[in-house]
Amino acid sequence: MTTHLKTMSTRRRGITLLEMLLVLGLLVAIAAMTMPTVSRPLENHRLRKSADQLRAEWTKARALAMESGRTYVFRYEPDADGYQVEPWYSDEDYLESSQLTGAGGLGAPAAAPTAMMSGPGASAAMKHLPEGIVFVTSDTTQAARELLAVQGTDALQNQDATMSSPIFFYPDGTSSTARLFVKNLRERYIKLTLRGLTGVVYVSDLLSGEQVE
């Protein structure tokens, strides 16, 4: 009799397959409803993080220009997440590089100094924004010296059709006056504004598409 009662109790505590499927379905439905609520703050956080990353890159480029006495340039891949920060090389740099390479005479090219080898002809490593963040658009107020720099190197490696127009950072601490937008998958934007005379970077709050247009 006791054994029979234990068996009946065990059967009552068991979970049927139908009950398990109902519970799993309920959990999936709850997860689907809460996922947007959870993912939205994470995506906005990545967007803010990307803005902080770019502000740090611009500040670093300005400091490198002032320390080295050489102009630095920032460019990015439109509608993508890649960007580069590198020295800006002029026609004279390429000419000096070719003269150093051939200084050893016929059949015996001289080895270029390390600084020159990492200059003309060498491409800076591509860096990337956080996942899901892309560059949207930018506009730059070009000064006369920027126009001369670009026009003087149209045929050289400084120009890349897949990259944006350059944003310059000069040895005297000034820079291009520029405005740049980045966005996340939910069409939320952040605007970065670069002041040319001071090199100061301003970062906006989160913006909607209507606020960008």
Secondary structure, 3 states (H helix, E strand, C coil): CHHHHHHHHHHHHCCCHHHHHHHHHHHHHHHHHHHHHHHHHHHHHHHHHHHHHHHHHHHHHHHHHHHHCCCEEEEECCCCCEEEEEECCCHHHHHHHHHHHCCCCCCCCCCCCHHHHCCCCCCCCCEECCCCCEEEEEEEECCHHHHHHHHCCCCCCCCCCCCCCCEEECCCCCECEEEEEEECCCCCEEEEEECCCCCCEEECCCECHHHHC
